[in-house]
C-alpha cells in the first residue's frame, strides 16, 4: 500500500501552473487533485476524455461548452470529452479543491472474498 497526500506529493507540471497532484496514472485512468487559490483558473480547453469533477471545498465556476455553472463543495459534474471546459475560483476568498477522475470502463467483474 502506498498512501499519498496532497501536502507531501509534488505538484505535476501543467499548462496552467496550478497546484495539481497526480494520485494515480495508469492505462486505466488518472486521478488528479486540483487546488485553485482565489482568482486562479484553468485555461479553457477541450479534453479528449470524459472528466469527472468532484468538488471537495469552496465554490467554483465551471465552463461546460458555452455555458457556465456555479458549483459548491459536495457537487459532482460529468464533463464529456470534446466539450470546452474550465474551472475557476472567482467566487470565494478561500481555496477550491477538486478531485478530477479520468477513467476507462471495464467489463471485468469483481471477485468477492469470503467474510
MOPAC internal coordinates of N, CA, C and O (Angstrom, degrees):
PM7 1SCF
backbone

  N    0.0000 0     0.00 0     0.00 0    0    0    0
  C    1.4403 1     0.00 0     0.00 0    1    0    0
  C    1.5224 1   108.81 1     0.00 0    2    1    0
  O    1.2310 1   120.97 1   -44.05 1    3    2    1
  N    1.3339 1   115.76 1   135.95 1    3    2    1
  C    1.4596 1   120.57 1   177.93 1    5    3    2
  C    1.5274 1   108.18 1  -126.42 1    6    5    3
  O    1.2310 1   120.70 1   -70.12 1    7    6    5
  N    1.3155 1   116.26 1   109.88 1    7    6    5
  C    1.4621 1   121.90 1  -179.24 1    9    7    6
  C    1.5227 1   108.80 1   -87.25 1   10    9    7
  O    1.2310 1   120.83 1   -48.36 1   11   10    9
  N    1.3333 1   116.02 1   131.64 1   11   10    9
  C    1.4631 1   121.28 1   176.88 1   13   11   10
  C    1.5201 1   108.31 1  -117.81 1   14   13   11
  O    1.2310 1   120.81 1   -31.09 1   15   14   13
  N    1.3250 1   116.06 1   148.91 1   15   14   13
  C    1.4663 1   121.41 1  -178.51 1   17   15   14
  C    1.5212 1   108.72 1  -135.68 1   18   17   15
  O    1.2310 1   120.39 1   -37.07 1   19   18   17
  N    1.3342 1   116.86 1   142.93 1   19   18   17
  C    1.4649 1   120.29 1  -176.53 1   21   19   18
  C    1.5196 1   112.98 1   -62.07 1   22   21   19
  O    1.2310 1   119.97 1   157.00 1   23   22   21
  N    1.3348 1   117.67 1   -23.00 1   23   22   21
  C    1.4627 1   120.15 1  -178.61 1   25   23   22
  C    1.5269 1   113.65 1   -91.44 1   26   25   23
  O    1.2310 1   120.16 1   170.23 1   27   26   25
  N    1.3400 1   117.31 1    -9.77 1   27   26   25
  C    1.4620 1   119.07 1  -179.65 1   29   27   26
  C    1.5253 1   113.33 1  -114.64 1   30   29   27
  O    1.2310 1   119.89 1   161.89 1   31   30   29
  N    1.3357 1   117.82 1   -18.11 1   31   30   29
  C    1.4576 1   121.02 1   177.89 1   33   31   30
  C    1.5268 1   109.30 1   -83.66 1   34   33   31
  O    1.2310 1   119.90 1   -38.94 1   35   34   33
  N    1.3191 1   117.79 1   141.06 1   35   34   33
  C    1.4737 1   119.34 1   178.14 1   37   35   34
  C    1.5254 1   110.19 1   -72.45 1   38   37   35
  O    1.2310 1   120.19 1   -35.75 1   39   38   37
  N    1.3362 1   117.25 1   144.25 1   39   38   37
  C    1.4630 1   118.62 1   175.31 1   41   39   38
  C    1.5262 1   110.46 1   -66.78 1   42   41   39
  O    1.2310 1   120.97 1   -32.42 1   43   42   41
  N    1.3207 1   115.75 1   147.58 1   43   42   41
  C    1.4596 1   120.40 1   179.22 1   45   43   42
  C    1.5291 1   109.34 1   -86.72 1   46   45   43
  O    1.2310 1   120.17 1   -31.17 1   47   46   45
  N    1.3258 1   117.27 1   148.83 1   47   46   45
  C    1.4710 1   119.31 1   174.37 1   49   47   46
  C    1.5242 1   109.31 1   -62.32 1   50   49   47
  O    1.2310 1   120.70 1   -40.72 1   51   50   49
  N    1.3252 1   116.28 1   139.28 1   51   50   49
  C    1.4575 1   120.38 1   178.42 1   53   51   50
  C    1.5240 1   109.23 1  -153.07 1   54   53   51
  O    1.2310 1   120.13 1   -23.03 1   55   54   53
  N    1.3358 1   117.36 1   156.97 1   55   54   53
  C    1.4651 1   120.41 1  -175.08 1   57   55   54
  C    1.5226 1   113.97 1   -67.20 1   58   57   55
  O    1.2310 1   120.16 1   168.16 1   59   58   57
  N    1.3318 1   117.31 1   -11.84 1   59   58   57
  C    1.4610 1   120.82 1  -178.29 1   61   59   58
  C    1.5267 1   112.20 1   -95.64 1   62   61   59
  O    1.2310 1   120.33 1   170.30 1   63   62   61
  N    1.3362 1   116.98 1    -9.70 1   63   62   61
  C    1.4647 1   121.61 1  -173.02 1   65   63   62
  C    1.5200 1   111.16 1    53.90 1   66   65   63
  O    1.2310 1   121.21 1  -138.27 1   67   66   65
  N    1.3378 1   115.30 1    41.73 1   67   66   65
  C    1.4603 1   121.84 1   179.16 1   69   67   66
  C    1.5217 1   109.75 1  -105.37 1   70   69   67
  O    1.2310 1   121.02 1   -11.50 1   71   70   69
  N    1.3199 1   115.66 1   168.50 1   71   70   69
  C    1.4606 1   121.85 1   178.68 1   73   71   70
  C    1.5297 1   108.61 1   -81.58 1   74   73   71
  O    1.2310 1   120.91 1   -84.60 1   75   74   73
  N    1.3382 1   115.86 1    95.40 1   75   74   73
  C    1.4620 1   122.71 1   178.19 1   77   75   74
  C    1.5177 1   107.82 1  -120.81 1   78   77   75
  O    1.2310 1   120.58 1   -57.23 1   79   78   77
  N    1.3311 1   116.49 1   122.77 1   79   78   77
  C    1.4636 1   121.86 1   177.08 1   81   79   78
  C    1.5215 1   107.71 1  -109.33 1   82   81   79
  O    1.2310 1   120.91 1   -53.46 1   83   82   81
  N    1.3289 1   115.86 1   126.54 1   83   82   81
  C    1.4669 1   120.71 1   178.13 1   85   83   82
  C    1.5207 1   108.01 1   -92.18 1   86   85   83
  O    1.2310 1   121.24 1   -67.31 1   87   86   85
  N    1.3424 1   115.23 1   112.69 1   87   86   85
  C    1.4616 1   120.41 1   178.93 1   89   87   86
  C    1.5228 1   111.97 1   -85.31 1   90   89   87
  O    1.2310 1   120.14 1   148.88 1   91   90   89
  N    1.3292 1   117.34 1   -31.12 1   91   90   89
  C    1.4626 1   120.78 1  -175.99 1   93   91   90
  C    1.5238 1   109.13 1  -147.98 1   94   93   91
  O    1.2310 1   121.14 1   -41.10 1   95   94   93
  N    1.3314 1   115.43 1   138.90 1   95   94   93
  C    1.4590 1   121.38 1   177.03 1   97   95   94
  C    1.5232 1   107.76 1  -148.33 1   98   97   95
  O    1.2310 1   120.82 1   -65.52 1   99   98   97
  N    1.3281 1   116.04 1   114.48 1   99   98   97
  C    1.4586 1   121.03 1   178.76 1  101   99   98
  C    1.5197 1   108.09 1  -152.42 1  102  101   99
  O    1.2310 1   119.80 1    -6.59 1  103  102  101
  N    1.3314 1   117.98 1   173.41 1  103  102  101
  C    1.4621 1   119.44 1   175.81 1  105  103  102
  C    1.5339 1   112.42 1   -61.02 1  106  105  103
  O    1.2310 1   120.28 1   160.09 1  107  106  105
  N    1.3323 1   117.06 1   -19.91 1  107  106  105
  C    1.4672 1   121.05 1  -179.63 1  109  107  106
  C    1.5255 1   113.19 1   -82.14 1  110  109  107
  O    1.2310 1   119.99 1   160.78 1  111  110  109
  N    1.3147 1   117.63 1   -19.22 1  111  110  109
  C    1.4571 1   119.35 1   179.68 1  113  111  110
  C    1.5126 1   113.08 1   156.36 1  114  113  111
  O    1.2310 1   121.70 1     2.72 1  115  114  113
  N    1.3375 1   114.35 1  -177.28 1  115  114  113
  C    1.4578 1   121.67 1   179.07 1  117  115  114
  C    1.5247 1   109.40 1  -132.33 1  118  117  115
  O    1.2310 1   121.27 1   -27.50 1  119  118  117
  N    1.3277 1   115.18 1   152.50 1  119  118  117
  C    1.4598 1   122.81 1   175.72 1  121  119  118
  C    1.5226 1   106.80 1  -130.93 1  122  121  119
  O    1.2310 1   120.99 1   -63.96 1  123  122  121
  N    1.3413 1   115.71 1   116.04 1  123  122  121
  C    1.4637 1   121.56 1  -175.51 1  125  123  122
  C    1.5213 1   110.26 1  -120.87 1  126  125  123
  O    1.2310 1   120.67 1   -34.78 1  127  126  125
  N    1.3218 1   116.32 1   145.22 1  127  126  125
  C    1.4640 1   122.02 1   173.82 1  129  127  126
  C    1.5202 1   107.61 1  -114.83 1  130  129  127
  O    1.2310 1   120.58 1   -61.64 1  131  130  129
  N    1.3362 1   116.49 1   118.36 1  131  130  129
  C    1.4569 1   122.96 1  -178.18 1  133  131  130
  C    1.5213 1   109.46 1  -108.84 1  134  133  131
  O    1.2310 1   120.31 1   -49.72 1  135  134  133
  N    1.3284 1   117.02 1   130.28 1  135  134  133
  C    1.4591 1   122.20 1   172.60 1  137  135  134
  C    1.5240 1   107.86 1  -117.07 1  138  137  135
  O    1.2310 1   120.80 1   -56.26 1  139  138  137
  N    1.3304 1   116.07 1   123.74 1  139  138  137
  C    1.4583 1   122.19 1   176.64 1  141  139  138
  C    1.5207 1   108.74 1  -112.16 1  142  141  139
  O    1.2310 1   120.64 1   -59.48 1  143  142  141
  N    1.3334 1   116.38 1   120.52 1  143  142  141
  C    1.4500 1   120.30 1   173.62 1  145  143  142
  C    1.5190 1   109.75 1   -76.58 1  146  145  143
  O    1.2310 1   120.15 1    -6.97 1  147  146  145
  N    1.3380 1   117.32 1   173.03 1  147  146  145
  C    1.4589 1   120.22 1   178.73 1  149  147  146
  C    1.5279 1   111.48 1   -54.94 1  150  149  147
  O    1.2310 1   120.62 1   -49.11 1  151  150  149
  N    1.3417 1   116.43 1   130.89 1  151  150  149
  C    1.4564 1   121.92 1   178.83 1  153  151  150
  C    1.5211 1   114.99 1    81.97 1  154  153  151
  O    1.2310 1   119.56 1   174.61 1  155  154  153
  N    1.3369 1   118.45 1    -5.39 1  155  154  153
  C    1.4684 1   120.37 1  -178.92 1  157  155  154
  C    1.5231 1   111.05 1   -84.90 1  158  157  155
  O    1.2310 1   121.63 1   -26.19 1  159  158  157
  N    1.3395 1   114.49 1   153.81 1  159  158  157
  C    1.4534 1   120.32 1  -177.44 1  161  159  158
  C    1.5170 1   110.21 1  -155.05 1  162  161  159
  O    1.2310 1   121.01 1   -31.20 1  163  162  161
  N    1.3297 1   115.67 1   148.80 1  163  162  161
  C    1.4562 1   120.58 1   167.56 1  165  163  162
  C    1.5253 1   107.33 1   -67.74 1  166  165  163
  O    1.2310 1   120.36 1   -18.02 1  167  166  165
  N    1.3173 1   116.92 1   161.98 1  167  166  165
  C    1.4532 1   120.96 1   166.56 1  169  167  166
  C    1.5313 1   107.10 1   -79.65 1  170  169  167
  O    1.2310 1   119.31 1   -40.72 1  171  170  169
  N    1.3181 1   118.92 1   139.28 1  171  170  169
  C    1.4616 1   118.78 1   175.44 1  173  171  170
  C    1.5323 1   109.40 1   -57.92 1  174  173  171
  O    1.2310 1   120.92 1   -43.40 1  175  174  173
  N    1.3258 1   115.84 1   136.60 1  175  174  173
  C    1.4586 1   120.34 1  -179.25 1  177  175  174
  C    1.5259 1   110.25 1  -153.16 1  178  177  175
  O    1.2310 1   121.01 1   -14.24 1  179  178  177
  N    1.3223 1   115.68 1   165.76 1  179  178  177
  C    1.4567 1   122.18 1   177.02 1  181  179  178
  C    1.5192 1   107.53 1  -113.80 1  182  181  179
  O    1.2310 1   120.01 1   -72.42 1  183  182  181
  N    1.3329 1   117.59 1   107.58 1  183  182  181
  C    1.4678 1   120.01 1  -176.51 1  185  183  182
  C    1.5272 1   112.15 1   -75.18 1  186  185  183
  O    1.2310 1   120.46 1   -33.89 1  187  186  185
  N    1.3467 1   116.73 1   146.11 1  187  186  185
  C    1.4626 1   120.63 1   178.93 1  189  187  186
  C    1.5289 1   113.00 1   -83.40 1  190  189  187
  O    1.2310 1   120.10 1   175.99 1  191  190  189
  N    1.3398 1   117.42 1    -4.01 1  191  190  189
  C    1.4675 1   122.63 1   179.43 1  193  191  190
  C    1.5296 1   108.59 1  -134.61 1  194  193  191
  O    1.2310 1   120.77 1   -17.58 1  195  194  193
  N    1.3351 1   116.12 1   162.42 1  195  194  193
  C    1.4578 1   120.50 1   174.50 1  197  195  194
  C    1.5270 1   108.82 1   -69.54 1  198  197  195
  O    1.2310 1   120.89 1   -45.67 1  199  198  197
  N    1.3242 1   115.90 1   134.33 1  199  198  197
  C    1.4622 1   122.04 1   177.51 1  201  199  198
  C    1.5252 1   109.01 1  -107.30 1  202  201  199
  O    1.2310 1   120.96 1   -41.19 1  203  202  201
  N    1.3170 1   115.76 1   138.81 1  203  202  201
  C    1.4575 1   121.80 1   176.41 1  205  203  202
  C    1.5246 1   106.62 1  -113.41 1  206  205  203
  O    1.2310 1   120.80 1   -71.54 1  207  206  205
  N    1.3293 1   116.07 1   108.46 1  207  206  205
  C    1.4676 1   121.51 1  -179.88 1  209  207  206
  C    1.5237 1   109.34 1   -94.56 1  210  209  207
  O    1.2310 1   120.80 1   -55.29 1  211  210  209
  N    1.3171 1   116.08 1   124.71 1  211  210  209
  C    1.4602 1   122.32 1   174.67 1  213  211  210
  C    1.5222 1   106.88 1  -118.04 1  214  213  211
  O    1.2310 1   120.14 1   -68.90 1  215  214  213
  N    1.3294 1   117.34 1   111.10 1  215  214  213
  C    1.4617 1   121.94 1  -175.02 1  217  215  214
  C    1.5200 1   109.77 1   -86.57 1  218  217  215
  O    1.2310 1   121.18 1   -60.59 1  219  218  217
  N    1.3309 1   115.36 1   119.41 1  219  218  217
  C    1.4576 1   122.62 1  -173.50 1  221  219  218
  C    1.5270 1   113.29 1   -98.37 1  222  221  219
  O    1.2310 1   120.47 1   150.47 1  223  222  221
  N    1.3364 1   116.71 1   -29.53 1  223  222  221
  C    1.4598 1   120.39 1  -174.56 1  225  223  222
  C    1.5252 1   109.11 1  -154.31 1  226  225  223
  O    1.2310 1   120.58 1   -36.49 1  227  226  225
  N    1.3223 1   116.50 1   143.51 1  227  226  225
  C    1.4528 1   122.38 1   172.78 1  229  227  226
  C    1.5152 1   114.34 1    82.94 1  230  229  227
  O    1.2310 1   121.48 1     6.95 1  231  230  229
  N    1.3283 1   114.78 1  -173.05 1  231  230  229
  C    1.4606 1   123.04 1   177.91 1  233  231  230
  C    1.5203 1   108.42 1  -124.26 1  234  233  231
  O    1.2310 1   120.67 1   -46.64 1  235  234  233
  N    1.3220 1   116.31 1   133.36 1  235  234  233
  C    1.4641 1   121.19 1  -175.58 1  237  235  234
  C    1.5162 1   110.42 1  -130.85 1  238  237  235
  O    1.2310 1   121.79 1   -15.62 1  239  238  237
  N    1.3194 1   114.17 1   164.38 1  239  238  237
  C    1.4552 1   121.51 1   169.90 1  241  239  238
  C    1.5248 1   106.85 1  -111.78 1  242  241  239
  O    1.2310 1   120.71 1   -49.02 1  243  242  241
  N    1.3243 1   116.25 1   130.98 1  243  242  241
  C    1.4622 1   121.35 1  -178.87 1  245  243  242
  C    1.5210 1   109.09 1  -118.44 1  246  245  243
  O    1.2310 1   121.06 1   -50.76 1  247  246  245
  N    1.3231 1   115.57 1   129.24 1  247  246  245
  C    1.4617 1   120.44 1   172.77 1  249  247  246
  C    1.5141 1   107.93 1   -83.50 1  250  249  247
  O    1.2310 1   121.12 1   -46.43 1  251  250  249
  N    1.3228 1   115.47 1   133.57 1  251  250  249
  C    1.4575 1   123.03 1   179.83 1  253  251  250
  C    1.5278 1   106.17 1  -132.29 1  254  253  251
  O    1.2310 1   120.17 1   -90.86 1  255  254  253
  N    1.3288 1   117.29 1    89.14 1  255  254  253
  C    1.4609 1   121.14 1  -172.66 1  257  255  254
  C    1.5221 1   109.09 1    70.13 1  258  257  255
  O    1.2310 1   120.51 1    62.35 1  259  258  257
  N    1.3277 1   116.63 1  -117.65 1  259  258  257
  C    1.4646 1   121.32 1   177.62 1  261  259  258
  C    1.5274 1   111.94 1  -100.92 1  262  261  259
  O    1.2310 1   120.00 1  -176.68 1  263  262  261
  N    1.3274 1   117.61 1     3.32 1  263  262  261
  C    1.4677 1   122.06 1  -178.37 1  265  263  262
  C    1.5209 1   110.06 1  -104.99 1  266  265  263
  O    1.2310 1   121.00 1   -21.23 1  267  266  265
  N    1.3317 1   115.70 1   158.77 1  267  266  265
  C    1.4627 1   121.96 1   177.47 1  269  267  266
  C    1.5196 1   108.58 1  -126.71 1  270  269  267
  O    1.2310 1   120.78 1   -44.58 1  271  270  269
  N    1.3259 1   116.11 1   135.42 1  271  270  269
  C    1.4557 1   122.17 1  -177.78 1  273  271  270
  C    1.5206 1   109.25 1  -126.02 1  274  273  271
  O    1.2310 1   120.48 1   -44.60 1  275  274  273
  N    1.3348 1   116.69 1   135.40 1  275  274  273
  C    1.4642 1   121.17 1   173.71 1  277  275  274
  C    1.5184 1   107.62 1   -89.00 1  278  277  275
  O    1.2310 1   120.97 1   -48.36 1  279  278  277
  N    1.3194 1   115.76 1   131.64 1  279  278  277
  C    1.4665 1   121.31 1   179.61 1  281  279  278
  C    1.5189 1   109.28 1  -131.43 1  282  281  279
  O    1.2310 1   121.02 1   -22.72 1  283  282  281
  N    1.3279 1   115.65 1   157.28 1  283  282  281
  C    1.4590 1   120.50 1   179.64 1  285  283  282
  C    1.5224 1   109.98 1  -132.35 1  286  285  283
  O    1.2310 1   121.18 1    -6.86 1  287  286  285
  N    1.3208 1   115.36 1   173.14 1  287  286  285
  C    1.4654 1   121.32 1   179.74 1  289  287  286
  C    1.5243 1   109.92 1   -51.86 1  290  289  287
  O    1.2310 1   121.13 1   -42.24 1  291  290  289
  N    1.3227 1   115.45 1   137.76 1  291  290  289
  C    1.4581 1   121.60 1  -178.43 1  293  291  290
  C    1.5181 1   112.56 1    95.22 1  294  293  291
  O    1.2310 1   120.00 1   171.62 1  295  294  293
  N    1.3415 1   117.60 1    -8.38 1  295  294  293
  C    1.4638 1   121.36 1  -179.36 1  297  295  294
  C    1.5223 1   110.85 1   -86.08 1  298  297  295
  O    1.2310 1   121.37 1   -27.02 1  299  298  297
  N    1.3258 1   114.99 1   152.98 1  299  298  297
  C    1.4604 1   123.55 1   176.33 1  301  299  298
  C    1.5195 1   107.33 1  -129.00 1  302  301  299
  O    1.2310 1   120.59 1   -40.96 1  303  302  301
  N    1.3258 1   116.47 1   139.04 1  303  302  301
  C    1.4588 1   121.43 1   177.69 1  305  303  302
  C    1.5156 1   109.19 1  -138.64 1  306  305  303
  O    1.2310 1   120.50 1   -54.77 1  307  306  305
  N    1.3220 1   116.64 1   125.23 1  307  306  305
  C    1.4616 1   121.79 1   173.27 1  309  307  306
  C    1.5170 1   107.36 1   -94.20 1  310  309  307
  O    1.2310 1   121.00 1   -57.46 1  311  310  309
  N    1.3132 1   115.69 1   122.54 1  311  310  309
  C    1.4575 1   121.40 1  -176.57 1  313  311  310
  C    1.5267 1   109.15 1  -113.85 1  314  313  311
  O    1.2310 1   119.80 1   -66.80 1  315  314  313
  N    1.3430 1   117.99 1   113.20 1  315  314  313
  C    1.4611 1   119.97 1  -174.67 1  317  315  314
  C    1.5238 1   113.71 1   -70.55 1  318  317  315
  O    1.2310 1   121.36 1   -30.49 1  319  318  317
  N    1.3177 1   115.00 1   149.51 1  319  318  317
  C    1.4639 1   120.39 1   176.67 1  321  319  318
  C    1.5221 1   110.03 1   -58.58 1  322  321  319
  O    1.2310 1   121.25 1   -28.68 1  323  322  321
  N    1.3245 1   115.20 1   151.32 1  323  322  321
  C    1.4500 1   120.18 1   175.96 1  325  323  322
  C    1.5207 1   115.04 1    79.63 1  326  325  323
  O    1.2310 1   119.84 1  -174.74 1  327  326  325
  N    1.3378 1   117.91 1     5.26 1  327  326  325
  C    1.4647 1   122.20 1  -179.84 1  329  327  326
  C    1.5194 1   108.83 1  -117.04 1  330  329  327
  O    1.2310 1   120.37 1   -48.11 1  331  330  329
  N    1.3262 1   116.91 1   131.89 1  331  330  329
  C    1.4628 1   120.94 1  -177.73 1  333  331  330
  C    1.5287 1   111.10 1   -56.66 1  334  333  331
  O    1.2310 1   121.04 1   -40.66 1  335  334  333
  N    1.3339 1   115.62 1   139.34 1  335  334  333
  C    1.4501 1   121.41 1   178.85 1  337  335  334
  C    1.5215 1   110.85 1  -142.17 1  338  337  335
  O    1.2310 1   121.33 1   -20.52 1  339  338  337
  N    1.3088 1   115.06 1   159.48 1  339  338  337
  C    1.4608 1   122.97 1   175.69 1  341  339  338
  C    1.5187 1   106.79 1  -170.03 1  342  341  339
  O    1.2310 1   119.82 1   -44.70 1  343  342  341
  N    1.3174 1   117.95 1   135.30 1  343  342  341
  C    1.4646 1   122.17 1   174.63 1  345  343  342
  C    1.5134 1   107.03 1  -114.41 1  346  345  343
  O    1.2310 1   120.55 1   -48.58 1  347  346  345
  N    1.3256 1   116.56 1   131.42 1  347  346  345
  C    1.4596 1   119.63 1  -179.63 1  349  347  346
  C    1.5189 1   111.11 1  -136.45 1  350  349  347
  O    1.2310 1   121.50 1   -26.78 1  351  350  349
  N    1.3240 1   114.74 1   153.22 1  351  350  349
  C    1.4641 1   122.70 1   178.54 1  353  351  350
  C    1.5252 1   107.89 1  -111.43 1  354  353  351
  O    1.2310 1   121.04 1   -99.54 1  355  354  353
  N    1.3115 1   115.61 1    80.46 1  355  354  353
  C    1.4616 1   120.85 1   178.70 1  357  355  354
  C    1.5255 1   111.29 1  -109.02 1  358  357  355
  O    1.2310 1   120.08 1   177.65 1  359  358  357
  N    1.3389 1   117.45 1    -2.35 1  359  358  357
  C    1.4590 1   121.17 1  -170.89 1  361  359  358
  C    1.5226 1   114.70 1  -107.98 1  362  361  359
  O    1.2310 1   119.54 1   171.97 1  363  362  361
  N    1.3180 1   118.48 1    -8.03 1  363  362  361
  C    1.4544 1   119.21 1  -173.51 1  365  363  362
  C    1.5217 1   111.23 1  -137.90 1  366  365  363
  O    1.2310 1   121.02 1   -25.40 1  367  366  365
  N    1.3104 1   115.65 1   154.60 1  367  366  365
  C    1.4648 1   120.53 1   176.44 1  369  367  366
  C    1.5162 1   111.58 1   -87.17 1  370  369  367
  O    1.2310 1   120.34 1   169.17 1  371  370  369
  N    1.3324 1   116.95 1   -10.83 1  371  370  369
  C    1.4539 1   121.56 1   177.96 1  373  371  370
  C    1.5172 1   110.98 1   -98.98 1  374  373  371
  O    1.2310 1   121.03 1     9.66 1  375  374  373
  N    1.3202 1   115.64 1  -170.34 1  375  374  373
  C    1.4636 1   121.45 1   179.79 1  377  375  374
  C    1.5195 1   111.79 1   -81.43 1  378  377  375
  O    1.2310 1   121.71 1   -25.80 1  379  378  377
  N    1.3098 1   114.32 1   154.20 1  379  378  377
  C    1.4594 1   122.87 1   166.34 1  381  379  378
  C    1.5215 1   105.50 1  -110.99 1  382  381  379
  O    1.2310 1   120.59 1   -51.68 1  383  382  381
  N    1.3379 1   116.49 1   128.32 1  383  382  381
  C    1.4661 1   120.53 1   177.23 1  385  383  382
  C    1.5218 1   108.29 1  -119.71 1  386  385  383
  O    1.2310 1   121.44 1   -47.42 1  387  386  385
  N    1.3368 1   114.86 1   132.58 1  387  386  385
  C    1.4606 1   121.20 1  -176.04 1  389  387  386
  C    1.5187 1   109.61 1  -133.36 1  390  389  387
  O    1.2310 1   120.63 1   -49.08 1  391  390  389
  N    1.3138 1   116.40 1   130.92 1  391  390  389
  C    1.4562 1   121.94 1   171.12 1  393  391  390
  C    1.5262 1   106.07 1   -94.69 1  394  393  391
  O    1.2310 1   120.46 1   -58.96 1  395  394  393
  N    1.3290 1   116.72 1   121.04 1  395  394  393
  C    1.4580 1   122.21 1  -177.52 1  397  395  394
  C    1.5214 1   108.65 1  -111.53 1  398  397  395
  O    1.2310 1   121.16 1   -55.18 1  399  398  397
  N    1.3187 1   115.38 1   124.82 1  399  398  397
  C    1.4619 1   121.06 1  -178.74 1  401  399  398
  C    1.5237 1   108.82 1  -115.74 1  402  401  399
  O    1.2310 1   121.33 1   -51.99 1  403  402  401
  N    1.3383 1   115.06 1   128.01 1  403  402  401
  C    1.4649 1   122.67 1   172.33 1  405  403  402
  C    1.5220 1   104.99 1  -117.45 1  406  405  403
  O    1.2310 1   120.25 1   -62.96 1  407  406  405
  N    1.3328 1   117.13 1   117.04 1  407  406  405
  C    1.4610 1   116.52 1  -176.01 1  409  407  406
  C    1.5131 1   112.50 1  -142.02 1  410  409  407
  O    1.2310 1   122.10 1   -14.35 1  411  410  409
  N    1.3253 1   113.58 1   165.65 1  411  410  409
  C    1.4468 1   123.07 1   178.35 1  413  411  410
  C    1.5202 1   107.01 1  -120.36 1  414  413  411
  O    1.2310 1   120.43 1   -47.74 1  415  414  413
  N    1.3127 1   116.79 1   132.26 1  415  414  413
  C    1.4606 1   120.92 1  -179.60 1  417  415  414
  C    1.5276 1   110.50 1   -73.50 1  418  417  415
  O    1.2310 1   121.20 1   -33.52 1  419  418  417
  N    1.3248 1   115.30 1   146.48 1  419  418  417
  C    1.4645 1   120.97 1   176.23 1  421  419  418
  C    1.5165 1   109.28 1  -122.76 1  422  421  419
  O    1.2310 1   120.78 1   -27.19 1  423  422  421
  N    1.2953 1   116.12 1   152.81 1  423  422  421
  C    1.4711 1   121.25 1   176.99 1  425  423  422
  C    1.5286 1   110.31 1   -93.92 1  426  425  423
  O    1.2310 1   120.03 1   176.71 1  427  426  425
  N    1.3175 1   117.55 1    -3.29 1  427  426  425
  C    1.4742 1   120.65 1  -179.73 1  429  427  426
  C    1.5255 1   110.23 1   -62.74 1  430  429  427
  O    1.2310 1   120.78 1   -38.29 1  431  430  429
  N    1.2945 1   116.12 1   141.71 1  431  430  429
  C    1.4619 1   122.28 1   179.86 1  433  431  430
  C    1.5180 1   110.35 1   -95.49 1  434  433  431
  O    1.2310 1   119.70 1   -32.16 1  435  434  433
  N    1.3474 1   118.18 1   147.84 1  435  434  433
  C    1.4623 1   119.88 1   177.77 1  437  435  434
  C    1.5243 1   111.36 1   -69.42 1  438  437  435
  O    1.2310 1   121.44 1   -26.65 1  439  438  437
  N    1.3167 1   114.85 1   153.35 1  439  438  437
  C    1.4622 1   121.25 1   174.27 1  441  439  438
  C    1.5275 1   106.44 1  -102.18 1  442  441  439
  O    1.2310 1   119.93 1   -61.35 1  443  442  441
  N    1.3189 1   117.74 1   118.65 1  443  442  441
  C    1.4539 1   121.82 1  -179.38 1  445  443  442
  C    1.5142 1   110.06 1   -88.84 1  446  445  443
  O    1.2310 1   121.13 1   -44.54 1  447  446  445
  N    1.3298 1   115.44 1   135.46 1  447  446  445
  C    1.4523 1   122.07 1  -179.20 1  449  447  446
  C    1.5229 1   109.75 1   -96.72 1  450  449  447
  O    1.2310 1   121.09 1   -27.10 1  451  450  449
  N    1.3345 1   115.53 1   152.90 1  451  450  449
  C    1.4674 1   119.89 1   176.58 1  453  451  450
  C    1.5280 1   109.03 1   -64.89 1  454  453  451
  O    1.2310 1   121.22 1   -30.52 1  455  454  453
  N    1.3188 1   115.27 1   149.48 1  455  454  453
  C    1.4684 1   120.02 1   179.44 1  457  455  454
  C    1.4858 1   111.48 1   -76.17 1  458  457  455
  O    1.2310 1   120.10 1   180.00 1  459  458  457

